[in-house]
Amino acid sequence: MKEKSLAERCIDALDEEMGTFNRFKELENAIRRYKIKKAKITPRLEEQLLCDSQFVNAAEYGSDKVLKTGEIGSYLGCRIYV
């Protein structure tokens, strides 16, 4: 079976079954180009995002959303899950 393209993975991310991103540029391009609103990332990418000034940590939301959903924050308006 042929591997999905970035565009196909981004479309999947809009559905309930989110594609998992493991590269920073891939995530950033998907958010900017395809306007995705949710993304699942690898722990390696989480480390990179935590250092980015545009990442908003979910701890700043002031709720228990992280414990219930796995959301760790947002980046460029996209909700980020691990």
C-alpha positions as CSV (number, residue, x, y, z in Angstrom):
1,M,0.0,0.0,0.0
2,K,1.3,3.4,-1.0
3,E,2.3,5.8,1.9
4,K,0.0,8.8,2.3
5,S,1.1,12.2,1.2
6,L,1.4,15.2,3.5
7,A,-1.9,16.5,2.2
8,E,-3.7,13.2,2.8
9,R,-2.3,13.0,6.4
10,C,-3.5,16.6,7.0
11,I,-6.9,15.7,5.8
12,D,-6.9,12.7,8.2
13,A,-5.9,15.1,11.0
14,L,-9.2,17.0,10.4
15,D,-11.1,13.8,11.0
16,E,-11.2,12.0,14.4
17,E,-8.3,9.9,13.4
18,M,-5.4,12.4,13.6
19,G,-2.1,11.8,11.7
20,T,1.0,11.9,13.9
21,F,3.6,14.5,13.1
22,N,7.3,13.9,14.0
23,R,8.9,16.8,12.1
24,F,8.6,20.4,13.1
25,K,8.5,21.7,9.5
26,E,5.9,19.1,8.5
27,L,3.6,20.2,11.4
28,E,4.1,23.9,10.7
29,N,3.4,23.5,6.9
30,A,0.3,21.5,7.6
31,I,-1.0,24.1,10.0
32,R,-0.3,27.0,7.7
33,R,-1.1,25.4,4.3
34,Y,-4.1,23.1,5.2
35,K,-5.4,25.0,8.2
36,I,-5.6,21.9,10.4
37,K,-7.1,22.5,13.8
38,K,-5.8,19.3,15.6
39,A,-2.5,17.4,15.4
40,K,-1.0,14.5,17.2
41,I,2.8,14.7,17.6
42,T,5.6,12.5,18.8
43,P,7.4,13.1,22.1
44,R,10.5,14.2,20.2
45,L,8.5,16.9,18.5
46,E,7.0,17.9,21.8
47,E,10.5,18.8,23.1
48,Q,11.0,21.1,20.1
49,L,7.6,22.8,20.5
50,L,8.2,23.5,24.2
51,C,11.1,25.7,23.1
52,D,9.1,27.6,20.5
53,S,7.8,31.0,21.6
54,Q,4.6,30.5,19.5
55,F,3.7,27.4,21.5
56,V,1.1,28.0,24.2
57,N,1.4,25.4,27.0
58,A,-1.9,23.9,28.0
59,A,-1.0,24.5,31.7
60,E,-1.7,28.2,30.9
61,Y,-5.3,27.3,29.9
62,G,-6.2,27.1,33.6
63,S,-8.2,23.8,33.3
64,D,-7.8,20.1,33.5
65,K,-8.2,19.7,29.8
66,V,-4.8,18.0,29.5
67,L,-5.7,15.2,31.8
68,K,-9.0,14.5,30.1
69,T,-8.0,14.8,26.4
70,G,-4.2,14.5,26.1
71,E,-4.0,18.1,24.7
72,I,-0.6,19.6,25.7
73,G,-1.1,23.1,24.2
74,S,-1.6,24.9,20.9
75,Y,0.7,26.1,18.1
76,L,-0.4,28.7,15.5
77,G,-4.0,28.0,16.5
78,C,-3.8,24.3,16.2
79,R,-4.5,22.1,19.2
80,I,-1.6,19.8,19.9
81,Y,-1.9,16.2,21.4
82,V,0.7,13.7,22.4
